[in-house]
Every structure is written in C-alpha cells, then in structure tokens.
Amino acid sequence: MFSSNDRINRAFKKAKKLPLNEASKYVLFSDCHRGDNSFADDFARNRKIYHFALSQYLQKDFTYIELGDGDELWENKFVNIFNANKDVYLLLQKFHLKNKLHFIWGNHDMNYRKPKNVRKNLSYYYDTIDGKEKELLPNASFSEAIRLTQDDGKSIFLLHGHQADWFNYTFWKFSRFLVKILWRPLQIHGIKDPTSPAQNFKELIKVERRLENWVKANNNQMIVTGHTHRPRFPSCEELPHFNDGSCVHPRCITGLEIENNEITLIKWHLVTNDNGTMQITRTVLEGPEKIAEYL
C-alpha cells in the first residue's frame, strides 16, 4: 500500500503544468460540494455568493482552478446537482470557452479520475426549455494535481490534499458508502461525519502534518491544498503550505488569488448596508504577499 508521501510524490511528478509569471491571474476555490438543493446541501446557502464572485473573476479575465470536491458525487446523482446549479455550470462554461478553467479532482469527485465519467457528466446537458441536448464543458480538464511553473522551474504545487488522508483516498469508496448511507440521513439531526477531516479536528491535524512533512522533505516546496476546509496563509518564515478553505463555510466562501506575482487569501460574503439592503462583497483576509518569498 502506498504511503501518503508516495501518493503526493506521484501527484507532483505527474502534475499538469500551467505558466506562472507577472501576467498570470488565477483564482483558486475548492470544496464547493455542489449538491441537489436538499437539506443536506451545504453549498446551497452560498450559491449566490459563489456565482457572483466567479462572475467578477470572469470579467477581470482570471483563470479559475477548482482544487477538488467541486461536485458532491458521494451524496447525489449529477443530473440532480446540475438541475440545482444550472446557472453555476453555465458560468463555468464561459471560463471553459476562454480556456481558463481547470479542475483537480478530490475524494468526493474521485469519479472524475476516469475521463469517461467526466464526459458522461459534463460534456452535454439536456435543456428543458427547448428539449435539446447542448454542449456544456466538452473536454473539461481534470487532473490530480497542477503545478503553476515559472520559467526558472520553481512552482506552486496545487492538489486537493486527500492524498495525505489514507481513509479518504485508498478507501474512498467505503467512505462514500458511509457518507451516503449513514451520515447523510443523520445530517438533518445535526450529526457530523467523523470520517471527514473538516468535521474531525484530530484528523484535520494529522492530514496537515503529513502534508507539511512532505513539504519539509521536498526543499520547502510551496503547496496549496483544500480538503480540510480550513484556510491557511503562512507567513514568509513558516512552511509554505496554503489552504484555500472552502465554499461551504456557514456565512462565506474563501479562496486564494494569484495576481501580479502575489498571493492573497480572500473571502466573499454578505453584508447589510445602513439602508437595509444586502450586498455581496470581497474582503482580504491575509496578504497580498510576494510569491517569490515562498519559492
């Protein structure tokens, strides 16, 4: 059985490479867990925030990279996910048409390791308005990992992070079974899934420690992960292990922006103005910091 180090090493070596330079503009989100708008759909409450945020990045010509667990395939059939989030997928389509959309698969959308599953879910959709099948995201790009690479070879390593979580990687099908059959029905009663590091603090710490051990063993390679749902933005003196958080926080979504050779941790959330109107706004949580300080 492969160790977490072996799994991360393999992902690093096989990672797809994208350019990283002064002109690069990337936004990183993960752990959307797009669901079917049912009681167990944690994404539903943030869908409007997420859609608005992505539309702003599209206007500003960013490339969108999703770091895994975009679709909640453990709990739902994709057709139900699509019907609940059609506006989101049509927005993703606009990034795709500009060649500015890249997906990394996580444990909850591990089915996307197989291109046939990507084609089945994402190539076409049935438009109920005119009763026709239309293109959605043909040839959508899914990878286990991505490296944003400078001309000098230095890079930012992007992956979901479940490679450091043996139960949710090696035994992901069993974990999926537990979530679908056991924990999803109990979620309505407020019982959280203990197999998820996002819900189990001890597991979260273990996963982060394994990732940081890999960073130490690989010449302090800068890494960005998701999976744990806990945002991380280290100082320049700390290990360069970043986490973009998630899109299922109770009141906001968090992510990372890369622009002008800088990295910034941001959140998008609702605020209430003095006149009683509500507004979606972007707030900087950490940074911006020069990427060169971490490479």
N, C-alpha and C positions, 0 to 999 in steps of 0.2 A: 504494500500500500504506500502511495506517495505521501511524503510529509508536506506540511504547508509550505516549507521552503522550496521543495521540488515543484509544487504547483505554481508558486509565484515565479520561480525561475523560468519555468516553461512559458508562462504567460508573457514574461518580459522578452524572452528571445523571439517569440512568435508575434509580438505586438505589431499592429499596423502603425506606420509612421505618417505623421502629418507635420507640416512645417511650423516652426516657432521662430518668429522674427518680430521686428518692430511693427510690422503691418498686421500681425496676427490679432484677431478678435474672436475669442472663444467664450462661451458661457457654458458652465457645467452644472447640471442638475442631476439628481438621482433619486431613487426610491419614491417614485410617484405612486406606485401601486394603484394605477388606474383600474377602477372597479366598475361595477354594474349599477351604481347609484342606490344600492340597497343599504340596510342598516349597518352592514359590515364594511362599507366602502369608506375608508379613511380619506381618500383623495377628494371625495365629493364636496366637502366643505371648502376646499381650497381651489377648486377647478377654475373659478372665475379669476382668482388671483394669478394662478399659473398661466392661464390663457392670455391675460393682459400683459404679464411680464414677458412672455415669449413674443408677443406681437411687438413690443418695444424693441427687443433684440433683433427681430427680423427687420424692422425699419432702419436700425442702425448697422445692418449688414454684418451681424455676428454669425459665427458658425456655432450651431448647437450640438453639444456632445452629451448624451444621456448615459450616466455611469451605472446602468443596471437597475433591475426591478422596476422598469417602466410600466409594464403591463402586469397586473395581478392575475397570472395564469394559474396559480395554485388554487384559487377560490372560484374562478369564473371561466366561462366559455368566452372566447374572444368576440364572438358576434354580439354578446351582451355588453362587453366592455366598449366595443365600437359604437353601438347604438346609444350608450350613455355619454359618450365623449366624442361624438362625430365632429363637433367644432374644433376640438383639440387636434384630431388627426388631420383635418383639412388645413389647419395651421402648420402642422409638421410637414404636410405635403409642400407647402410654399418654401420651406427651408430645403426640402429634398430637390425641388425643381431648380434651385440655385446651387445645388451640390454643396450644401452647407449643413448636412445632417448626418450624424454618425452615432450609432448605438453600440453600447457594450452590454452584453447580457450578464444578468446576475442570477441568483438562485431562484427567484420567483418567476423569472422568464428564461430559465435554462433551456426550455424547449427550442429557443432561438439559436442554440448551437448548431442545429440542423437547418441548412438552407431551405429544405422542403417545407418546414414549419413556418419559416419567415414568408415564403411565397404564398403558402396557404392562407395566412392571416392578413398579410399586409400588401400584397400585390394589387388586389382589387377589392372593391366593396360594392354592395348592391344598393343602388339609390332608390329608396322607396317612393320618391317624388315622381320620377318618370319610369320606374320599373326597369332600369337598365343597369348593367354592370359597368363600373368605371374604374379607371386606374387610380390607385391610392399611392403606395410607395413602392413601385416596381424596382427590383434590385436594391432594396434597402440594405444598407451596410451595417452588419453586425459583426463584432469582434469580441474576443475575450479581453483584450487589452489594447490600448493605444499609447504610443509614445509621441509627444509633441517635441520635435527634434530640431535643434539649432544646427547651423552649418558646421559648427565645431564638434558635433556629435553628442553634446550634452543634451539631456532630455528631461521632460516631466513625464513620469510613468502613471498612466491612468488605468485603473481597474476597479471592479466592483468591491472587492475585498473579502468575498466569501471563500476565497482560496485559503484564507487563514482560519476558516471555520469548518472543520472536518465534517461535522454533522450536516451542515447545510450545503456541502459540496459533494463529498463522497456518498452520503446517504440522502441526497436531496429528494429522491422520490419517496422515501419513507417519511421524511419531514413534511413533504407536500401532503401525503396521506393524513398525517396527524392534524395538519392545519385545516384541511378540507373537511374531514370527518368529525374531528373533535373540537378544535379551538374555534373555528368559525361559528358554529352554533352557540358556543358559550360566550362569544364576544358580546352578544346582546345583554348578557348579565354582568358585563364588566370584567370578565376573567381574561387575563392576558396570556399570550402564548409564551411559555417559558423556553421554548427552543429558539426563539428569536433573540439575538443579542441586543436588539433595540428595546426589548422588554425585560431583559435579564442582565442586570448590571455586572454580575460576575463574569458572564460570558462575554460581554462587551469588552471588559478589561483584558480578558485572555486574547481575544481577537486583535485588539490594538497592540498588545505586547508582541504577538507573533509578527505582525506587520512591521513593528519598529525594530525587532530583531533582524528582520530581513534587510531593512534599510541600513542598519549598522554594518551588516555583513557585506554590503554591496556599496561601499565607499560613500555612504550617506546619500544614496540616490533619492532624489526628490520624487515623492509619490502622492497621488491624490486618489482617495477611495470614497466609497459610500458605505452601504450595508448596515452600519451601526446606528445610523440616523443622528449621530452626534457631531455637530460641526466642530472642526479643528482648524486652527490657524496659528501655527507655531511662530515664535519669534525667530529671528535670524540665528540666535545662539542655540536653538533647540533642534532636535531631529526634524528634517523637512518632511513630515507626514501630515498632509492636509486631508480634511474630510469636508465634503460639500453639504453635509447634513441630510435633509430630506424635503419632500414636498407634502408631507403628511403631519407636520407639526400642528398642534391644536389651533394656532392663530396665524400661521405664516408659512411661507416656503423659504428655504435658504439655498444658496448656491455660491459658486465661485466665478468671478470674471477674470479673464486674462486679456489685457489690452495695454498697449504702449510698453511692453516688456515688464508689466507689473501684474500682481495678483491681488484680488480683493475679495473678501467674504461679505456677501450682501444678504439682505432678506427683503422680501416683498410682503406687504401686509396691509390690512385695512386700518384707516384712521378716521375718526369722526371730527369734522370741522366745527367751528364755533356756531355755524348756522344750522347744524344738524345734518348736513349732507355727509355721505361716506365716500371715501376716496382710497384708491389703491396706490400705495407709494413705495418707493425703494429707499432703504436705509442701509448705510455702510456699517457693518459690524466690526470689521478689522481691515487694516490696510488703507490704501494700497501700499504694497512693498515691492521693491525691485526683485524680479525673479533671479537675477544674477547673484543675489545674496544667498540663495538656496542651492544653486547648482555647483 
